[in-house]
Amino acid sequence: MGLSRNASQKAGLALVWSLGLFLGLGCGGESARQESSAPLEAQQTGGEQFVGSATTIVGFLDPFGNLLGQVTYVKQVVIVVRPPAQAGGLVEGNPFNLAILPNPPTDASSEGALSLQSAVGFFDPTDGQEFLFQYWTFTLNGTALSGTLTNNHATEALTLNFLNTPRELAPGIVIVWPNAIANGTTLQGTADANQVALRIQGNVVSGDRPFVSDITAVRVLPQPQP
């Protein structure tokens, strides 16, 4: 069955909204400032970088919570560790800033891609103001790392923690959808100067994509200067 023009427009608007959230551009939310905001720096540059893979098992639930099946995705990732993010006079409350991102960046829109950000500073080009959004709260005890997604900032349309899975927008129309990860998702593992091993476990905001992702990555050593 084909979509009516009205339904097509609504589906298109939904897609634009979702992609806006996925790219961190903001498509609504609380203020024009957040809609025009941009990250203070590229999240895949600088800091200590670790490259590896994420094996993510995603469950697909029906509207009644019954498991329809599951899919396993293996994706390449880069983990970036930097000093705590700062913006607008605020400092991230974690021992360091953590980003887990698709590698290469062009893989960010692919099915099964996982993107996590512990905190990000934003800059409003309209008035020059900066503000800090913290998403995860975690602790490091020796090499043991544990934490929780405490605020996904979905209400401000600045969600930056995503898991991509197929979604049926309408009968016969399936796209790869960037699902905002739900508050309460956990992170457990170890991190040292040479390797990071993590397990991310939780769900998405809609509650129908429970997942567990096991990530291992090794440090990329700086290239010697000629």
PEDA-V82227 format. One record per backbone hydrogen bond with DSSP energy under -0.5 kcal/mol. CO is the residue of the C=O (numbers start at 1). NH is the residue of the N-H. E is the energy in kcal/mol with one decimal. If there is no record, write none. Layout:
CO;NH;E
CO;NH;E
This chain:
4;8;-2.7
5;9;-2.3
6;10;-2.2
7;11;-2.7
8;12;-2.4
9;13;-2.5
10;14;-2.5
11;15;-2.2
12;16;-2.4
13;17;-2.6
14;18;-2.5
15;19;-2.8
16;20;-2.2
17;21;-2.1
18;22;-2.7
19;23;-2.2
20;25;-2.5
20;26;-1.0
21;24;-1.3
31;35;-1.4
32;36;-1.8
33;37;-0.5
34;37;-0.6
36;125;-0.6
38;123;-2.9
42;45;-1.0
48;81;-2.9
49;220;-3.4
50;79;-3.4
51;218;-2.5
52;77;-2.3
53;216;-2.0
54;56;-0.7
54;75;-2.5
55;57;-0.5
55;214;-2.5
56;58;-0.6
56;73;-3.0
57;212;-1.7
58;71;-2.3
59;61;-0.6
60;68;-3.5
60;69;-0.9
62;65;-2.5
66;62;-2.4
66;68;-0.5
69;60;-2.9
71;58;-2.9
71;73;-0.5
73;56;-3.0
73;75;-0.5
75;54;-3.1
76;103;-2.1
77;52;-2.1
78;80;-0.5
78;101;-2.7
79;50;-2.6
79;81;-0.5
80;99;-1.8
81;48;-2.9
82;97;-3.1
85;92;-3.2
87;90;-2.3
90;87;-2.1
97;82;-2.1
98;118;-2.5
99;80;-2.7
99;101;-0.5
100;116;-2.8
101;78;-2.5
104;107;-2.2
105;108;-2.0
106;109;-0.6
107;110;-1.9
110;113;-1.7
113;164;-2.4
115;162;-2.0
116;100;-2.3
118;135;-2.9
118;136;-1.7
120;133;-2.4
121;40;-2.8
122;131;-2.1
123;38;-1.6
123;125;-0.8
124;127;-1.0
124;128;-2.4
129;124;-3.1
131;122;-3.3
132;134;-0.5
133;120;-2.5
135;150;-1.5
135;151;-1.9
137;148;-2.2
139;146;-2.0
140;142;-0.6
141;143;-0.7
141;144;-2.0
143;145;-0.5
143;191;-2.3
144;141;-2.8
145;189;-1.9
146;139;-2.8
147;187;-2.5
148;137;-2.4
148;150;-1.1
149;184;-2.8
153;158;-1.9
154;157;-1.5
160;162;-0.6
161;181;-2.5
162;115;-2.5
163;179;-2.2
164;112;-2.3
165;177;-3.6
167;169;-0.9
167;175;-2.5
170;173;-3.1
172;174;-0.6
173;169;-2.1
173;170;-1.2
175;167;-2.7
175;177;-0.6
177;165;-2.1
177;179;-1.2
179;163;-2.0
180;205;-2.8
182;185;-1.5
185;149;-2.7
186;201;-2.0
187;147;-2.5
188;199;-3.0
189;145;-3.0
190;197;-2.6
194;219;-2.6
195;192;-2.3
196;217;-2.3
197;190;-2.6
198;215;-3.2
199;188;-2.0
199;201;-0.5
200;213;-3.1
201;186;-2.8
202;211;-2.5
203;182;-2.5
204;207;-1.8
208;61;-1.9
210;59;-3.2
211;202;-2.2
212;57;-2.7
213;200;-2.8
213;215;-0.6
214;55;-2.7
215;198;-2.7
216;53;-1.9
217;196;-2.7
218;51;-2.6
219;221;-0.7
